[in-house]
Amino acid sequence: KYVEALGKAMQKEYEAIYKAGLTLQVDCPDLAMGRHTKFKDGSLADFRAAAAVHVRVMNEALVNVPADRTRMHVCWGNYPGPHHMDVPLADIIDIVLDAKPKYLSIEACNPGHAHEWEVFENIKWPAGKVIMPGVLDTTTSHIEHPKLIAQRLMNYVRFVGASNVIACTDCGFSTAAGAMNVPTEIVYAKLQSMVKGARIAGELAAKEA
């Protein structure tokens, strides 16, 4: 009841953002981080059931917002912890892909999830969906090499197609007021590297097409 009431309340805000000409992003840590926080003592089945309800309610709240004007970010928590209790992407991907937003942003380069591009080998990619894999770690000042970024992007390109992949960061660089895990000048250096890496990946994809 509470979640459904919340969805109806958020619908007004979602539609206001869309009508203002902006692209709406819905952040959904509940679909991933929720497993090792709120549902840490529950079963995977219970967590999946709750996640499915959240996706259904979100889709209902987005009924009047076009899919191509919406992004969804799925997150396991933007903090420099061990993350050894994170739910595997393979355990939630079917529920995540039921969500309406065209653009799906996921953590994809940190040590706990960098391997999960393999998940996309075994799923049928939905028509009209675009994956936005994180190719920059937002919790470290290490600047990723453009070739590494290109390699990460190509792992997805080879499974879902170049037109369905957009480079992204793992999460936000400052997800809470006053938080600054990475100095601003390094953030921009990382973003510059991402642009260069995406350009390399585009060239590789063209050669492999």
TAPE-V772874 format. One line per field, one symbol per residue. psi: psi as a letter, one per 40 degrees, with the letter a starting at -180 (. if undefined). burial: + if it has 24 or more other ideal C-beta (glycine too) atoms within 12 Angstrom, else -. Layout:
psi = ???
burial = ???
This chain:
psi = dddddddddddddddddddeeihhhhhgedecdddecdfdeaiddddddddddddddddddedehideehihhhiehgifadfeehhiddeeddddeeidhdhhhiheeideedeedddedeihhhheihhghhehheeiehhhiddddddddddddedeideehhiiidaiegeihehgdhidddddddddddddddddddddddde.
burial = ------+--++--+---+-----+++++++++++++--+-------++-++++++-+++-++--+-+-+++++++++++---+--++-+--++-++++++++++++++++-+++-++-++----+---++++++++++++--++-+-++++++++++--+-+-++++++++++-------++----+--++-++-+++-+++-++----
